[in-house]
Amino acid sequence: MRPLFEGGQNPLVRRLPYKRGFNNVFRTAYAIVNVERLNMFEDGAEVTPEGLVSAGIIKDLHNPVKILGEGQLDKRLIVKAHRFSESARSKIEARGGKAEVVA
């Protein structure tokens, strides 16, 4: 007999297909913000996670903020966030702004 044979009934894997997979409890979920969303701030402004909440770009400060490089940036900004993608950092610095990592 096979090691997982269950006596002719439906195997557990077929009875509970929604239970498959793995959930990492140590995963860090980030609040994602694309660079093009930062165009709503004034030229030369300092963009912080608190400013993103007040502007309505992110919901709350429970998750750290990660800036991604989707879209074009038209203004020179000082952006403070927890993480940056390489493309976002290069787009911010190409406009003369700064990408600062917040602890």
C-alpha positions, 0 to 999 in steps of 0.5 A: 500500500502507498504511504498516504492511502486512506482506505478508498475515501477522498484523500485529505489533499482533495478534501481541503484544497484551500488549505494548500500553501504556506503563510510566512508569519515573519513577512514584512508587508509594505505600503507601496507608493509609486514615484508618479504618485509623488507628483501631487506634492509641491516642488522642493517639498519634503515627503514623509510617511506622515505626509503620505497619510495626510495626502491620502496616498497611504491608509495608515502608518502601521506598515513601513513605506516602500517607494517603487519606480513606476511612472515619471517624477516631474518635481524635485523632492526630498523623500523619506521612506523605509525602503526604495527600489533602485529605479525609484532612487535613481528617478528621485536623484535624477530630478535633483531630489534626495531619497533618505531611508527612515529607520 
